[in-house]
Amino acid sequence: MNIFLEAVETNKLINPLGDGFSTIPGFVKGVLSVVMYIGIPFIGLIVVYAGFKFLFARGKADQIRDAAFNIKWVILGIAVFLGAWALSSIIDSTLKSIMN
C-alpha cells in the first residue's frame, strides 16, 4: 500500500526517513555517517596529493612545509569527524537506554 494513503487512513504521521532518524541524535548520527562516506574518498585523495607534494618537493623546505601542513590538517579533520560521530553515537545510545 502507498505510504501516503496509509498515513491518511490511520491519521498518523510517518517519518519518510525511517526509524533511524526519529530522534535528533539519530538524525545527527545519520548526517555524519553520510558525510563520512563522502569524505573518506576525499580525505584519501588529499593524503595522496600531499604525498605527491612531498615527492616533488625535492628537498625544498617551503614545499615540504606546505605538504606537512596539508597532512596535519587532514589528520585533524579526520579526528574531528570521528570525534563528532563517536559523540553522536554515545548520545544516541544513552538516550535510547534512558527511554527504555
Protein Blocks (a to p, Z undefined) as FASTA:
>chain_A
ZZklmmmmnopacdfkbjklmpfklmmmmmmmmmmmmmmmmmmmmmmmmmmmmmmnnopa
klmmmmmmmmmmmmmmmmmmmmmmmmmmmmmmmmmmmmZZ
